[in-house]
């Protein structure tokens, strides 16, 4: 059992829950034994694999596009979400996510309207190049580090630990699939075909040489809450036995893991490290309550992790 | 170059096109060299990996469900598609597909209405068990062999040949994703997460113990024609450089392979072996025309293949 693959984890309940679970499902003859083809693990991204405060990284990218549009078209400047983008109103934008976790999607719709307008008609190739430039040349607004350095080192170790034990690992996030894909291989060792996320409707056109995929001004799937298990099934075709998340939007995914008869480990990250990252439970209240009731494994970033970020931040 | 992995292929233009292409994209320093992460290959299923005549295998499964429904509910017996199902009217059903390839989807809609009604409310687990029973215990109506023996041996060799050269292989079919997944590992060595296909809308419910995915009476994606490149991108996040199909519905997928700047092999199966399989070009006319115009590789099942089926049929 190469438990020392989890070098950034302090010895404690969370680490023990992970290593015990993996030992049980991989030991032939154990009651909980699962053959390799059934070892599927899914991970949320924002707040689970990388930092999501003061706002999700993707919002920064969107902001940049919206602010640029408002520069070009003054009629947009007094309307949301362009106004917030241009005024760098991080409070308004951060609250969109918190309100969503509390069940109020009115501002999500306002924001989404702007986003759809910003990208409509763009090819996937142009979008990818823009996301790549933002993610590789931009900097986190408060951590003052490249975005690619904002991933959690202990979670990357966990991904490798699971893979070393025959697990297939997937990202299942509310973030935009095509945005994440630009850095998931480099940051987490997860290739684009194992990235599940929200998506905008696309269409194929062969009017562009070689054929191209183009964004429509229409959302396809917002991959959060009950959409997560559906999306996981659609993409993987198997029920995970390991799931990690950090918010109310992850509850259905965590419940779906294991199902009625299989062993499962459900892991919930608690953001309680004000010094090294951020301390908040807004948007995670119900999931933390369920963790207590149902015996999910809560990971305290403060107590369970020796280091937080992959590179020194 | 282990070209002898293609033992069921006769030496000829088609085999040479495949081995030459693979040699070019895998030879470091070659102009056409592609790193392993860009070696993505996509395969249609019906008529490309297994037989689709006298009607697609999945239609047999659907027929069985519709006939059972008509037995239980006499009011369905004079209505399509239940009437055709109960009367074993293979002509009506086979023509649905041919008419679709010709651009007429009116009967597809009639059939789909029945299908959606047949499966609405069913859990994924129940559906999978029913499809499994049909595929493993049923028999092809004219070949008199188990369905799992109706895959093309030369194509299975081609999948392994590509994988041995660093390709990631995927199925991208108009057939139902969840139906195919039941046998793709066993028949083609392709696990469920690499199966892309048509899908019915699903919803998650935690009212069933352990949480369950349930079919809605609503189609999601009919994965054919211009939907194929979109679906391929959505699932893989990379543009294939190898694509194999056999009908007009595969044209956009074949055009999408390679794109404006990359090398690509587009392979089109010609069903011209009346003795060992079936001879038909209905539904493939435009694709064969494009193959001539654009230099796609046409595989004659009669001349290019030593054997057709995986097991003796």
Interface residues (C-beta under 8 A of the other chain):
Chain A: X37 X124 X168 X177 X178 X181 X185 X191 X192 X193 X194 X195 X199 X202 X203 X204 X206 X208 X209 X210 X211 X212 X213 X226 X227 X228 X229 X230 X233 X234 X235 X236 X237 X238 X252 X255 X256 X258 X259 X260 X261
Chain B: X37 X124 X168 X177 X178 X181 X185 X191 X192 X193 X194 X195 X199 X202 X203 X204 X206 X208 X209 X210 X211 X212 X213 X226 X227 X228 X229 X230 X233 X234 X235 X236 X237 X238 X252 X255 X256 X258 X259 X260 X261
